[in-house]
């Protein structure tokens, strides 16, 4: 995956410059921020989002995903070895709608490698508004990583969701984000 390929796929999916809003959930967060900036989207929302490599790994010791994400920055073979032993791999494959475990593993590796190994954020306008909702007990991406990441975005608002982890019901927060945009 490259930025150019992502932009092409977004255009083909119907995203247009100056569209109203985009929301990214989990690993889709960095891609949404990148697209919001590139397409000059008016609003960007994030729910339980992944952050930059630097911010994530600074507090990764408090997450269970560190052992999963670290190999994604190394090689597909390293990543595959770790993923095969992942406790809910069958559930992930089912949720992703993949035809096979191999397809799901390759797709996960490609996405994580893209998010974690490239500096996607260097050229993003730091004044872009971001409405971010994150569980205070998230063990996938530590809230401290999110706070560190967002300090560079002057128009970012972090909403901490009390007593919640990464598995929060994103449908609730999609509504909250959109309702906030209407005001």
BAFI-3210 file (N, C-alpha, C; in Angstrom, 3 decimals, decimal comma, padded with zeros to 6 digits):
// residues 183
n [1|2|3|4|5|6|7|8|9|10|11|12|13|14|15|16|17|18|19|20|21|22|23|24|25|26|27|28|29|30|31|32|33|34|35|36|37|38|39|40|41|42|43|44|45|46|47|48|49|50|51|52|53|54|55|56|57|58|59|60|61|62|63|64|65|66|67|68|69|70|71|72|73|74|75|76|77|78|79|80|81|82|83|84|85|86|87|88|89|90|91|92|93|94|95|96|97|98|99|100|101|102|103|104|105|106|107|108|109|110|111|112|113|114|115|116|117|118|119|120|121|122|123|124|125|126|127|128|129|130|131|132|133|134|135|136|137|138|139|140|141|142|143|144|145|146|147|148|149|150|151|152|153|154|155|156|157|158|159|160|161|162|163|164|165|166|167|168|169|170|171|172|173|174|175|176|177|178|179|180|181|182|183]
n.u [000,852|000,464|000,485|-000,485|-001,905|-003,868|-005,232|-006,171|-007,895|-009,763|-010,854|-012,015|-013,939|-015,659|-015,040|-014,701|-013,054|-013,338|-015,493|-017,989|-017,422|-015,356|-014,862|-012,741|-012,037|-010,257|-007,601|-008,200|-008,118|-005,636|-005,600|-007,937|-007,375|-005,271|-006,602|-008,577|-007,037|-005,728|-007,899|-009,130|-011,253|-014,050|-014,605|-013,176|-013,371|-012,544|-012,517|-011,430|-008,752|-005,764|-002,418|000,487|003,608|005,697|004,304|002,685|004,488|005,827|004,269|003,582|004,135|002,104|000,116|-001,545|-001,120|001,400|003,263|002,134|002,081|004,759|006,193|005,002|006,370|008,658|008,881|006,842|006,910|007,727|005,544|003,438|004,077|003,518|000,816|-000,544|-000,754|-002,536|-005,179|-007,926|-008,119|-009,794|-012,221|-011,498|-010,941|-013,491|-014,934|-013,620|-014,426|-012,956|-011,837|-010,154|-007,820|-005,221|-005,533|-006,635|-004,541|-002,471|-003,670|-003,981|-001,312|-000,334|-001,816|-001,105|001,687|001,905|000,702|002,354|005,031|005,534|005,905|003,173|002,124|003,658|003,302|000,770|-001,594|-001,438|-003,462|-005,844|-009,133|-009,900|-012,011|-011,882|-012,565|-011,886|-011,343|-010,658|-009,476|-008,245|-006,496|-005,326|-004,425|-002,819|-004,219|-002,463|-000,721|-002,368|-002,870|-000,267|000,152|-001,896|-001,158|000,183|-001,732|-003,542|-006,301|-007,554|-009,763|-009,937|-011,951|-012,402|-013,488|-014,992|-014,175|-013,940|-012,849|-010,942|-012,868|-015,245|-018,632|-018,766|-020,804|-022,343|-020,631|-020,122|-022,516|-022,398|-020,174|-021,011|-023,288|-022,012|-020,690|-022,723|-023,305]
n.v [-001,169|002,231|005,822|007,011|004,887|004,491|006,962|006,758|004,516|005,600|007,675|006,143|004,905|006,950|009,183|012,647|015,793|018,201|016,940|016,185|014,702|012,219|009,118|007,225|004,027|002,278|000,646|001,981|004,621|006,195|006,179|007,522|010,066|010,800|010,755|012,702|014,993|015,055|015,173|017,416|017,284|018,303|017,475|015,264|012,239|009,970|006,766|004,874|004,814|003,952|005,148|007,098|005,417|006,252|007,404|005,261|003,087|004,233|003,940|001,313|-000,859|-001,155|-002,357|-005,183|-005,622|-005,024|-007,128|-008,156|-006,039|-005,241|-007,226|-006,588|-004,463|-005,546|-008,133|-010,013|-012,738|-012,879|-011,591|-013,312|-015,638|-014,818|-014,115|-016,479|-017,768|-016,135|-015,574|-015,087|-015,446|-016,740|-015,400|-012,795|-013,172|-013,863|-011,483|-009,711|-010,559|-012,124|-014,552|-016,531|-017,611|-017,022|-014,916|-012,960|-012,619|-011,647|-009,266|-007,906|-007,652|-006,020|-003,656|-002,924|-002,753|-000,640|001,441|001,522|001,601|003,645|007,194|008,544|010,883|013,152|015,169|016,080|018,592|020,272|021,701|020,618|019,723|017,256|014,925|012,883|009,801|007,739|004,815|004,764|002,542|001,172|-001,469|-002,036|000,267|002,482|005,022|007,026|007,055|008,091|010,650|011,709|011,618|013,349|015,845|017,405|018,279|021,012|021,486|019,246|017,232|015,277|012,820|011,080|007,872|006,661|003,748|001,938|-000,197|-001,150|-002,455|-001,033|-000,106|001,081|002,228|003,848|005,985|006,940|008,196|010,220|011,663|012,605|014,087|016,072|017,390|018,696|020,875]
n.w [000,000|-000,722|-000,293|-002,614|-003,829|-001,897|-002,077|-004,703|-004,492|-002,698|-004,242|-006,295|-004,771|-004,381|-002,823|-002,562|-003,092|-000,512|000,723|003,254|005,713|007,389|008,999|011,004|012,300|014,731|013,208|010,896|011,449|011,083|008,295|007,680|008,722|007,061|004,553|005,050|005,226|002,693|000,911|001,728|003,579|005,470|008,121|010,507|012,095|014,754|016,201|018,836|017,832|015,945|016,251|015,288|014,595|016,311|018,522|019,291|020,012|022,135|024,408|024,298|025,928|027,732|026,356|024,809|022,205|021,313|020,860|018,619|016,775|016,486|014,866|012,434|011,494|010,652|008,929|006,601|007,114|009,813|010,993|010,251|011,708|014,317|014,149|013,512|015,943|017,246|019,516|018,740|015,967|014,064|014,467|013,718|010,997|010,105|010,728|009,053|006,637|004,986|002,599|003,351|005,923|005,193|003,355|005,057|006,891|005,236|004,322|006,770|007,536|005,425|005,839|008,520|008,285|006,496|007,995|010,268|009,375|007,605|007,488|007,778|008,652|008,431|006,465|006,917|007,518|010,481|011,619|011,063|011,976|014,377|015,754|018,346|019,866|022,563|024,461|027,931|029,028|027,001|025,669|023,311|021,957|023,824|025,884|026,594|024,451|022,490|023,522|023,397|020,620|019,657|020,619|018,806|017,058|016,726|016,632|017,572|019,412|022,189|023,414|026,232|026,923|029,646|031,615|029,454|026,799|023,852|022,434|022,270|021,428|018,417|016,930|018,569|019,034|016,516|015,941|017,933|017,053|014,512|015,255|016,707|014,671|013,378|014,886]
ca.u [000,000|001,126|-000,468|-001,098|-002,876|-004,970|-005,987|-006,855|-009,006|-010,763|-011,543|-012,854|-015,051|-016,550|-014,610|-014,401|-012,480|-014,270|-016,627|-018,411|-016,728|-014,842|-014,639|-011,884|-012,130|-009,098|-006,539|-008,641|-007,949|-004,583|-005,983|-008,947|-006,698|-004,539|-007,586|-009,215|-006,104|-005,484|-009,118|-009,664|-012,544|-014,396|-014,618|-012,528|-013,662|-011,787|-012,990|-010,453|-007,831|-004,328|-001,637|001,768|004,589|006,411|003,413|002,218|005,513|006,271|003,474|003,122|004,308|000,838|-000,855|-001,274|-000,881|002,799|003,869|001,469|002,428|006,199|006,592|004,469|007,371|009,839|008,676|005,600|007,150|007,695|004,169|002,631|004,364|002,817|-000,624|-001,074|-001,064|-003,429|-006,294|-009,224|-007,872|-010,987|-013,192|-010,997|-011,141|-014,924|-015,325|-013,025|-015,060|-011,919|-012,124|-009,261|-006,909|-004,056|-005,925|-006,791|-003,213|-001,766|-004,314|-003,626|000,099|-000,195|-002,351|-000,284|003,009|001,720|000,428|003,438|006,390|005,685|005,527|001,980|001,650|004,614|002,815|-000,615|-001,801|-001,667|-004,620|-007,043|-009,916|-010,102|-012,866|-011,354|-013,168|-010,992|-011,578|-009,567|-008,866|-007,902|-005,238|-004,765|-003,697|-002,895|-004,717|-001,286|-000,217|-003,281|-002,591|001,012|-000,059|-002,772|-000,612|000,640|-002,894|-004,099|-007,763|-008,022|-010,450|-009,941|-013,013|-012,078|-014,676|-014,680|-014,401|-014,141|-011,638|-010,913|-014,047|-016,443|-019,591|-018,459|-022,034|-022,748|-019,741|-020,336|-023,623|-021,916|-019,284|-021,815|-024,107|-021,104|-020,381|-023,879|-023,371]
ca.v [000,000|003,529|006,930|007,195|003,804|004,800|008,067|006,222|003,690|006,495|008,326|005,130|004,625|008,102|010,305|013,822|016,907|019,021|016,189|016,641|014,091|010,864|008,556|006,049|003,217|001,419|000,807|002,893|006,007|006,927|006,324|008,584|011,352|011,053|011,090|013,980|016,054|015,071|015,525|018,627|016,920|019,286|016,895|013,966|011,596|008,750|005,985|003,863|004,826|003,697|006,378|006,948|004,472|006,863|007,546|003,932|002,285|004,887|003,415|-000,010|-001,876|-001,312|-002,950|-006,569|-005,657|-004,738|-008,328|-008,351|-004,940|-005,162|-007,983|-005,946|-003,504|-006,311|-008,885|-010,779|-014,038|-012,661|-011,259|-014,515|-016,531|-014,310|-014,091|-017,845|-018,093|-015,136|-016,339|-014,945|-015,307|-017,138|-014,309|-011,682|-013,551|-013,776|-010,069|-009,037|-011,047|-012,737|-015,902|-017,493|-017,057|-016,475|-013,613|-012,039|-012,340|-010,783|-007,950|-007,280|-007,265|-004,878|-002,452|-002,546|-002,356|000,694|002,390|001,589|001,762|004,894|008,381|009,051|012,102|014,257|016,241|016,420|019,912|020,065|022,473|019,878|019,331|015,823|014,604|011,548|009,122|006,629|004,211|004,985|001,254|000,520|-002,221|-002,125|001,527|003,154|006,402|007,902|007,168|008,999|011,992|012,120|011,838|014,495|017,124|018,173|018,728|022,089|021,461|017,903|017,101|013,900|012,467|009,822|007,095|006,012|002,313|001,312|-000,659|-001,017|-003,099|-000,223|-000,125|002,287|002,839|004,913|007,143|007,501|009,152|011,364|012,460|013,283|015,114|017,175|018,128|019,499|022,102]
ca.w [000,000|-000,756|-000,200|-003,936|-004,010|-000,992|-002,665|-005,887|-004,013|-002,120|-005,374|-006,943|-003,866|-004,411|-001,991|-003,368|-002,364|000,265|001,260|004,575|006,831|007,303|010,326|011,026|013,508|014,986|012,219|009,841|011,899|010,364|006,892|007,637|008,925|005,814|003,516|005,390|004,862|001,242|000,182|002,354|004,157|006,487|009,462|010,652|013,373|015,037|017,341|019,254|016,705|015,949|016,143|014,602|015,109|017,433|019,671|019,726|020,679|023,363|025,521|023,878|026,968|028,444|025,431|024,442|020,762|020,981|020,282|017,338|015,874|016,252|013,670|011,227|011,023|010,266|007,688|006,566|007,743|011,265|011,324|010,090|012,838|015,495|013,915|013,521|017,326|017,823|020,080|018,066|014,527|013,303|014,595|012,910|009,593|009,863|010,730|007,899|005,421|004,148|002,098|003,986|006,923|004,486|002,816|006,186|007,446|004,279|004,350|008,049|007,463|004,513|006,478|009,676|007,810|005,917|009,069|011,240|008,864|006,859|008,232|007,094|009,280|008,283|005,599|007,243|008,113|011,920|012,061|010,695|013,140|014,588|016,891|018,669|021,017|022,901|025,769|028,881|029,343|025,734|025,749|021,951|021,796|025,123|025,867|026,660|023,069|021,786|024,035|022,825|019,189|019,384|021,097|017,642|016,292|017,552|016,615|017,918|020,688|022,663|024,350|026,900|027,251|030,921|031,817|028,153|026,120|022,394|021,857|022,458|020,326|017,633|016,394|019,497|018,902|015,171|016,132|018,713|016,186|013,490|015,925|017,038|013,446|012,972|015,710]
c.u [000,899|000,057|-001,218|-002,169|-004,096|-005,850|-006,777|-008,066|-010,122|-011,553|-012,496|-014,069|-016,017|-016,163|-014,202|-013,823|-013,593|-015,536|-016,846|-017,601|-016,290|-014,559|-013,784|-011,977|-010,902|-008,006|-006,913|-008,449|-006,851|-004,928|-007,016|-008,330|-005,955|-005,492|-008,248|-008,320|-005,959|-006,694|-009,795|-011,086|-012,817|-014,296|-013,941|-012,817|-012,874|-012,386|-011,953|-009,338|-006,396|-003,619|-000,337|002,657|005,247|005,530|002,960|003,277|006,053|005,539|002,981|003,279|003,025|-000,243|-000,522|-000,947|000,569|003,457|003,297|001,921|003,918|006,630|006,072|005,441|008,618|009,642|007,356|005,775|007,098|006,261|003,291|002,833|003,588|001,312|-001,237|-001,474|-002,026|-004,724|-007,623|-009,066|-009,103|-012,048|-012,783|-011,227|-012,608|-015,379|-014,806|-013,670|-014,071|-012,341|-011,277|-008,422|-005,719|-004,351|-006,036|-005,437|-002,439|-002,352|-003,972|-002,184|000,283|-000,677|-001,455|001,109|002,952|001,554|001,642|004,804|006,605|005,300|004,366|001,617|002,507|004,044|001,390|-000,657|-002,215|-002,824|-005,932|-007,821|-010,108|-010,918|-012,586|-012,000|-012,337|-011,269|-010,387|-008,833|-008,467|-006,533|-004,666|-003,882|-003,890|-003,371|-003,554|-000,662|-001,067|-003,016|-001,290|000,848|-000,829|-002,204|-000,134|-000,512|-003,660|-005,624|-008,321|-008,658|-010,494|-011,040|-012,635|-013,374|-014,367|-015,008|-014,622|-012,804|-011,772|-012,184|-015,335|-017,344|-019,444|-019,707|-022,508|-021,926|-019,755|-021,444|-023,187|-021,035|-020,105|-022,678|-023,247|-020,758|-021,507|-023,947|-022,449]
c.v [001,233|004,606|007,090|006,138|004,050|005,906|007,599|005,389|004,552|007,209|007,357|004,784|005,812|009,260|011,463|014,922|017,731|018,280|016,580|016,033|012,669|010,397|007,310|005,342|002,312|001,676|001,705|004,362|006,747|007,152|007,428|009,959|011,753|011,473|012,439|015,146|016,171|015,541|016,773|018,407|017,861|018,751|015,533|013,436|010,311|008,090|004,896|003,711|004,446|005,024|006,093|005,940|005,016|006,958|006,187|003,217|002,940|004,329|001,995|-001,088|-002,107|-001,944|-004,413|-006,693|-005,430|-005,936|-008,660|-007,298|-004,873|-005,971|-007,377|-004,927|-004,224|-007,041|-009,638|-012,106|-013,927|-012,413|-012,508|-015,485|-016,113|-014,441|-015,492|-018,249|-017,119|-015,813|-016,222|-014,751|-015,669|-016,044|-013,115|-011,949|-013,407|-012,322|-009,340|-009,473|-011,680|-014,141|-016,956|-016,798|-016,397|-015,083|-012,576|-011,653|-011,402|-009,375|-007,206|-006,807|-006,023|-003,584|-002,001|-002,086|-000,944|001,738|002,597|001,912|003,048|006,060|009,033|010,463|013,329|015,435|016,692|017,775|019,733|020,897|021,768|019,476|017,816|015,655|013,139|011,017|007,878|006,132|004,380|003,693|000,475|-000,156|-002,504|-000,910|002,307|004,594|007,396|008,091|008,146|010,443|012,540|012,459|013,130|015,840|018,001|018,721|019,758|022,112|020,067|017,927|015,618|013,739|011,116|009,134|006,310|004,515|001,534|000,910|-000,484|-001,570|-002,326|-000,286|001,177|002,963|003,991|006,174|007,725|008,541|010,393|012,284|013,268|014,366|016,305|018,009|019,055|020,810|023,162]
c.w [000,000|-000,591|-001,518|-004,202|-003,124|-001,574|-003,890|-005,471|-003,430|-003,220|-006,060|-006,091|-003,770|-003,516|-002,895|-002,487|-001,735|000,686|002,714|005,711|006,563|008,733|010,184|012,357|013,576|013,957|011,056|010,201|011,150|008,891|006,737|007,810|007,650|004,694|003,789|004,995|003,352|000,449|000,757|002,880|005,335|007,913|009,453|012,049|013,516|016,269|017,620|018,220|016,995|015,720|015,408|015,316|016,375|018,680|020,198|020,559|021,949|024,589|025,254|024,941|027,764|027,559|025,166|022,957|020,369|020,298|018,904|016,316|015,550|015,020|012,355|010,664|010,506|008,932|007,754|007,290|009,266|011,737|011,291|011,254|014,083|015,328|013,970|014,941|017,992|018,268|019,335|016,556|013,705|013,319|013,732|011,429|009,226|009,774|009,502|006,595|004,460|003,736|002,799|005,053|006,245|003,940|003,940|006,781|006,532|004,307|005,638|008,045|006,596|005,164|007,629|009,260|007,233|007,021|009,969|010,644|008,075|007,749|007,503|007,523|009,006|007,503|005,921|007,941|009,572|012,466|011,719|011,954|013,198|015,858|017,229|019,943|021,307|024,311|026,701|029,225|028,093|025,870|024,355|021,685|023,094|024,965|025,917|025,278|022,272|022,228|023,452|021,344|018,920|019,829|019,938|016,798|017,110|017,595|016,877|019,304|021,033|023,701|024,946|027,307|028,533|030,909|030,523|027,555|024,613|021,736|022,038|021,225|019,530|017,081|017,269|019,232|017,496|015,255|016,882|017,858|015,196|014,102|016,323|015,839|013,036|013,732|015,222]
res [x|x|x|x|x|x|x|x|x|x|x|x|x|x|x|x|x|x|x|x|x|x|x|x|x|x|x|x|x|x|x|x|x|x|x|x|x|x|x|x|x|x|x|x|x|x|x|x|x|x|x|x|x|x|x|x|x|x|x|x|x|x|x|x|x|x|x|x|x|x|x|x|x|x|x|x|x|x|x|x|x|x|x|x|x|x|x|x|x|x|x|x|x|x|x|x|x|x|x|x|x|x|x|x|x|x|x|x|x|x|x|x|x|x|x|x|x|x|x|x|x|x|x|x|x|x|x|x|x|x|x|x|x|x|x|x|x|x|x|x|x|x|x|x|x|x|x|x|x|x|x|x|x|x|x|x|x|x|x|x|x|x|x|x|x|x|x|x|x|x|x|x|x|x|x|x|x|x|x|x|x|x|x]
***
